[in-house]
Amino acid sequence: QDIPGGLTVDFVQMAKGAGYRKAYAVSDFEDFKRRLPSMLTDEGPLLVELHTGLADKTPMTDRGGQPFHQQVESLRQKLPRAG
């Protein structure tokens, strides 16, 4: 998911700098399958930055460019009224 302000953060480097024993980014399923056994057995702390592509499909971004406050109002109108 994007970080407000358009900043980019290298979480892998941050984790390594903070002393994590292992830190890496995974961006495809084959790499995930290859690394999974060690993810489950390596001594931690461990950071895995998982790139799924789902960030482009969040409610904030997958509504045809509709501003978030309009998305919220539209969803509220669809909810049944308490009464």
C-alpha distance (Angstrom), angle and dihedral (degrees) to the residues before:
residue distance angle dihedral
Q1 . . .
D2 3.77 . .
I3 3.78 118.5 .
P4 3.81 115.9 -124.6
G5 3.76 111.9 -98.0
G6 3.80 92.8 31.0
L7 3.78 93.1 -90.0
T8 3.75 120.8 157.1
V9 3.77 119.9 -142.5
D10 3.78 125.6 -167.3
F11 3.79 98.5 -143.1
V12 3.80 91.5 177.8
Q13 3.82 91.6 58.4
M14 3.80 90.6 43.7
A15 3.80 91.0 52.9
K16 3.80 92.3 47.8
G17 3.80 89.6 48.7
A18 3.80 89.5 50.7
G19 3.80 90.9 55.3
Y20 3.80 102.9 -99.2
R21 3.79 109.8 161.9
K22 3.81 92.3 -138.7
A23 3.79 131.1 15.6
Y24 3.76 128.4 165.7
A25 3.78 143.9 147.1
V26 3.79 121.4 -118.1
S27 3.78 118.4 -160.5
D28 3.79 106.6 165.9
F29 3.78 136.7 44.2
E30 3.82 96.0 -118.1
D31 3.81 90.7 55.1
F32 3.81 89.5 47.5
K33 3.82 92.0 51.7
R34 3.80 90.8 47.6
R35 3.81 93.7 50.5
L36 3.82 99.1 38.1
P37 3.83 97.4 88.7
S38 3.80 91.7 54.6
M39 3.83 91.4 42.6
L40 3.78 87.7 60.1
T41 3.79 97.5 43.8
D42 3.82 108.7 29.8
E43 3.76 117.2 105.2
G44 3.78 110.8 -106.5
P45 2.82 169.6 -93.9
L46 3.79 89.8 86.0
L47 3.80 131.2 171.9
V48 3.79 123.0 -161.2
E49 3.78 116.3 -174.5
L50 3.80 103.1 -157.3
H51 3.80 117.5 -159.1
T52 3.80 107.8 -160.5
G53 3.78 102.9 160.9
L54 3.79 88.6 -124.7
A55 3.80 92.9 114.5
D56 3.79 87.3 83.0
K57 3.81 89.7 56.7
T58 3.80 101.5 54.6
P59 3.82 120.0 124.9
M60 3.80 87.7 -108.9
T61 3.81 94.2 56.1
D62 3.81 107.5 25.9
R63 3.80 100.1 65.7
G64 3.78 100.8 88.5
G65 3.77 95.5 -91.1
Q66 3.81 95.4 -55.1
P67 3.83 110.6 156.5
F68 3.79 114.1 -106.7
H69 3.83 95.6 -115.7
Q70 3.81 89.0 55.4
Q71 3.80 90.6 49.4
V72 3.82 89.6 52.8
E73 3.80 92.9 49.4
S74 3.79 91.8 47.8
L75 3.81 91.0 51.6
R76 3.82 92.1 46.5
Q77 3.79 90.3 54.8
K78 3.79 89.9 55.7
L79 3.82 93.3 54.6
P80 3.80 118.1 96.0
R81 3.79 113.3 -106.0
A82 3.80 117.6 -113.9
G83 3.70 110.8 -126.6
